[in-house]
Amino acid sequence: MKLVVDEVAVTLESTPVLRGVSVEVERGAIVGLVGPNGSGKSTLLRTVYRSLRPERGAVRLGGTDVWAMSARESALRTAAVLQDNTIPAGMTVAEVVELGRTPHQGVERAPVAEAMRRTGTLALAGRPFGALSGGERQRVLLAKALAQSPLLLVLDEPTNHLDIRARFELLELVRELGVTTLAVLHDLDLAVRSCDSLVVLHEGRVAAAGPPLDALTPGVLSDVFGVVGEVAAHPDGVVRVTYAARPLATGLVLS
């Protein structure tokens, strides 16, 4: 299902955070939101999964404004994997994944089992969620989201605290799922390899958007991220980003 964010503006504590941001995610595509800390990425996600109502603009999923939906209807369509997921102490992996069926007003075993199978978490079913490694937890939270049977998947730094291999494996799994996905990503190299297109946010505005080769130009890397670099397709067909810090005399601020 297609997601359209149309000229969304948000002000928090008298400070403009989003200044007329527009993003489109085609059905089945993965779009990455990248940008320095404080650029508005997580705030934009909050408007999509109905945690924060924009003061101007609209967020439409399948042509319907998400804020015209009931909370339950929105939850039936959109699942989010967030950085601050709070899971009650003592819950097993299976119980955590079953939470994803809450909007459906009943636990159906088949969707839960399928979500765990697709994320490779069936063998963890009886283990305490709190005893898992970071990578295992992220897979379980993704399984919980999939158990909702969503039409849109929203991911806020889903690879945070994971090692390099686990980062790529998680996004490869998301790719295999085929669900329309909007993801905030901090790792630019991971973003260019895993996303169909990128939206670069800077100071609450869209600084660039499009396929990775078009969105992360040397100019964008310099002006937005404060680094010297480029994105290029290598002979093996893999798109990679390479960059290095500018001399400190330029006033570089690393994100």
C-alpha positions as CSV (number, residue, x, y, z in Angstrom):
1,M,0.0,0.0,0.0
2,K,1.4,3.4,-1.0
3,L,2.4,6.0,1.6
4,V,2.3,9.7,0.9
5,V,3.6,12.3,3.3
6,D,2.4,15.7,1.9
7,E,3.9,18.9,3.1
8,V,4.0,17.9,6.7
9,A,5.0,20.5,9.3
10,V,5.5,20.1,13.0
11,T,6.6,22.5,15.7
12,L,7.7,21.3,19.1
13,E,8.2,23.6,22.1
14,S,8.0,26.6,19.7
15,T,10.8,25.2,17.5
16,P,10.0,24.2,13.9
17,V,11.1,20.5,13.5
18,L,9.5,19.7,10.2
19,R,9.1,22.4,7.6
20,G,6.8,21.1,4.8
21,V,8.3,17.6,4.3
22,S,7.0,15.4,1.5
23,V,7.8,11.7,1.0
24,E,6.4,9.0,-1.1
25,V,6.9,5.2,-0.6
26,E,5.5,3.0,-3.4
27,R,3.9,-0.3,-2.5
28,G,6.5,-2.9,-1.6
29,A,9.4,-0.4,-1.7
30,I,11.9,0.4,1.1
31,V,12.6,4.1,1.6
32,G,15.3,5.2,4.0
33,L,15.3,8.5,5.9
34,V,18.8,9.7,6.5
35,G,20.2,12.9,7.9
36,P,22.2,14.4,10.8
37,N,20.9,14.1,14.4
38,G,18.1,16.5,15.0
39,S,17.0,16.8,11.3
40,G,13.5,15.5,12.0
41,K,13.7,11.9,11.0
42,S,12.0,10.3,14.1
43,T,9.5,13.1,14.3
44,L,8.4,12.4,10.7
45,L,7.9,8.7,11.6
46,R,5.7,9.7,14.6
47,T,3.4,11.5,12.2
48,V,3.1,8.4,10.1
49,Y,2.3,5.9,12.8
50,R,-0.1,8.4,14.5
51,S,1.9,9.3,17.5
52,L,2.1,13.0,16.6
53,R,-0.4,15.0,14.7
54,P,1.1,17.4,12.2
55,E,0.1,21.0,12.4
56,R,0.0,21.2,8.6
57,G,0.0,18.8,5.8
58,A,-1.3,15.2,5.5
59,V,-0.1,11.6,5.8
60,R,-2.1,9.3,3.6
61,L,-1.9,5.5,3.4
62,G,-3.7,4.0,0.4
63,G,-5.2,7.4,-0.2
64,T,-6.7,7.7,3.3
65,D,-5.5,10.3,5.8
66,V,-4.1,8.3,8.7
67,W,-5.6,10.9,11.1
68,A,-9.0,10.2,9.7
69,M,-8.7,6.6,10.8
70,S,-9.5,5.2,14.2
71,A,-6.5,4.2,16.3
72,R,-7.4,0.5,15.8
73,E,-7.8,0.9,12.0
74,S,-4.4,2.6,11.9
75,A,-2.8,-0.2,13.9
76,L,-4.3,-2.8,11.6
77,R,-2.5,-1.1,8.7
78,T,0.7,0.2,10.2
79,A,3.3,-1.6,12.4
80,A,6.2,0.2,14.0
81,V,9.6,-1.1,15.4
82,L,10.9,1.8,17.6
83,Q,14.0,2.5,19.5
84,D,12.1,2.7,22.8
85,N,10.1,-0.4,22.6
86,T,9.1,-1.2,26.2
87,I,8.4,-4.9,26.8
88,P,7.1,-6.0,30.2
89,A,9.6,-7.9,32.3
90,G,9.3,-11.7,32.3
91,M,7.6,-12.1,28.9
92,T,8.7,-14.9,26.7
93,V,9.5,-14.4,23.0
94,A,6.2,-16.0,22.0
95,E,4.2,-13.7,24.3
96,V,6.0,-10.7,22.9
97,V,5.2,-11.7,19.3
98,E,1.5,-12.3,20.3
99,L,1.3,-8.7,21.3
100,G,1.3,-7.9,17.6
101,R,-2.2,-9.4,17.3
102,T,-3.7,-6.9,19.8
103,P,-5.3,-4.7,17.1
104,H,-7.1,-7.8,15.7
105,Q,-8.8,-8.4,19.1
106,G,-7.6,-11.9,19.5
107,V,-4.5,-14.1,19.3
108,E,-4.5,-16.2,16.1
109,R,-1.7,-18.7,16.2
110,A,-1.1,-19.0,12.5
111,P,0.0,-15.3,11.9
112,V,2.1,-15.5,15.0
113,A,3.8,-18.7,14.0
114,E,4.3,-17.4,10.4
115,A,5.9,-14.1,11.7
116,M,8.3,-16.1,13.9
117,R,9.1,-18.5,11.0
118,R,9.9,-15.7,8.6
119,T,12.1,-13.9,11.2
120,G,13.9,-17.1,12.3
121,T,12.7,-16.7,15.9
122,L,10.7,-20.0,16.4
123,A,13.5,-21.6,18.3
124,L,13.5,-18.7,20.7
125,A,9.7,-19.0,21.5
126,G,10.1,-20.1,25.2
127,R,13.0,-17.9,26.1
128,P,12.6,-14.7,28.2
129,F,12.8,-11.7,25.9
130,G,15.1,-9.9,28.4
131,A,17.7,-12.7,28.1
132,L,18.2,-12.2,24.3
133,S,21.1,-10.6,22.5
134,G,20.5,-7.3,20.7
135,G,20.2,-8.9,17.3
136,E,17.7,-11.5,18.6
137,R,15.6,-8.8,20.2
138,Q,15.4,-6.9,17.0
139,R,14.3,-10.0,15.1
140,V,11.6,-10.7,17.8
141,L,10.3,-7.1,17.6
142,L,10.2,-7.4,13.8
143,A,8.2,-10.6,14.3
144,K,5.8,-8.8,16.6
145,A,5.3,-6.1,13.9
146,L,4.7,-8.7,11.2
147,A,2.2,-10.5,13.4
148,Q,0.0,-7.4,13.0
149,S,-0.2,-8.3,9.2
150,P,0.6,-4.7,8.4
151,L,0.4,-3.0,5.0
152,L,3.1,-0.5,6.1
153,L,6.2,-1.1,8.2
154,V,7.8,1.8,10.0
155,L,11.4,1.3,11.4
156,D,13.2,3.7,13.7
157,E,16.9,2.9,13.7
158,P,16.2,-0.9,13.5
159,T,19.9,-1.8,13.3
160,N,21.0,0.4,16.3
161,H,23.5,-1.5,18.6
162,L,23.8,-4.4,16.1
163,D,27.0,-5.7,14.7
164,I,27.8,-5.2,11.0
165,R,26.6,-8.7,9.9
166,A,23.4,-8.5,11.9
167,R,22.6,-5.1,10.4
168,F,22.7,-6.4,6.9
169,E,20.9,-9.6,7.8
170,L,18.0,-7.6,9.3
171,L,17.5,-5.3,6.4
172,E,17.9,-8.3,3.9
173,L,15.0,-9.9,5.9
174,V,12.9,-6.7,5.6
175,R,13.6,-6.8,1.8
176,E,12.4,-10.4,1.6
177,L,9.2,-9.6,3.4
178,G,8.0,-7.3,0.5
179,V,6.1,-5.0,2.9
180,T,6.0,-1.2,2.1
181,T,8.7,0.2,4.5
182,L,9.8,3.6,5.7
183,A,13.0,3.3,7.8
184,V,15.2,5.8,9.7
185,L,18.8,4.7,9.2
186,H,22.0,6.1,10.6
187,D,24.5,4.0,8.7
188,L,24.8,5.6,5.2
189,D,26.5,2.5,3.7
190,L,23.8,0.3,4.9
191,A,21.1,2.7,3.6
192,V,22.5,2.9,0.1
193,R,22.8,-0.9,-0.1
194,S,19.4,-1.7,1.4
195,C,17.0,0.9,0.2
196,D,15.2,1.5,-3.1
197,S,15.5,5.3,-2.5
198,L,16.6,7.7,0.1
199,V,15.2,10.9,1.6
200,V,17.8,13.2,3.1
201,L,16.5,15.4,5.9
202,H,18.3,18.5,7.0
203,E,17.0,21.1,9.5
204,G,13.5,19.8,9.0
205,R,13.5,20.0,5.2
206,V,14.1,17.5,2.4
207,A,17.6,18.3,1.2
208,A,17.6,15.5,-1.5
209,A,15.5,12.5,-2.5
210,G,15.7,9.7,-5.0
211,P,17.8,6.6,-5.7
212,P,20.9,6.4,-3.5
213,L,23.2,7.5,-6.4
214,D,21.1,10.6,-7.0
215,A,20.3,11.5,-3.4
216,L,23.7,11.2,-1.8
217,T,25.8,13.4,-4.1
218,P,29.2,14.7,-3.1
219,G,27.5,18.0,-2.5
220,V,24.9,16.6,-0.2
221,L,27.5,14.6,1.7
222,S,29.4,17.8,2.2
223,D,26.6,20.3,2.9
224,V,24.4,18.0,5.0
225,F,26.8,15.6,6.7
226,G,29.9,17.6,6.7
227,V,32.1,14.9,5.0
228,V,34.0,14.5,1.8
229,G,32.8,11.5,-0.1
230,E,30.8,9.8,-2.9
231,V,28.4,7.1,-3.6
232,A,29.3,4.8,-6.5
233,A,28.4,1.5,-8.1
234,H,31.4,-0.9,-7.9
235,P,32.3,-3.5,-10.5
236,D,30.6,-6.2,-8.3
237,G,27.3,-4.3,-8.8
238,V,27.1,-3.2,-5.1
239,V,26.5,0.5,-4.4
240,R,28.8,1.8,-1.7
241,V,29.3,5.1,0.0
242,T,32.8,6.2,1.0
243,Y,33.6,9.3,3.0
244,A,36.0,11.0,5.3
245,A,35.9,13.9,7.6
246,R,36.7,17.3,6.3
247,P,39.6,19.2,8.0
248,L,38.5,20.4,11.4
249,A,39.1,24.0,10.3
250,T,36.0,23.8,8.2
251,G,33.8,23.5,11.4
252,L,32.8,19.9,10.8
253,V,30.1,18.6,12.9
254,L,29.8,14.8,12.9
255,S,26.4,13.1,13.3
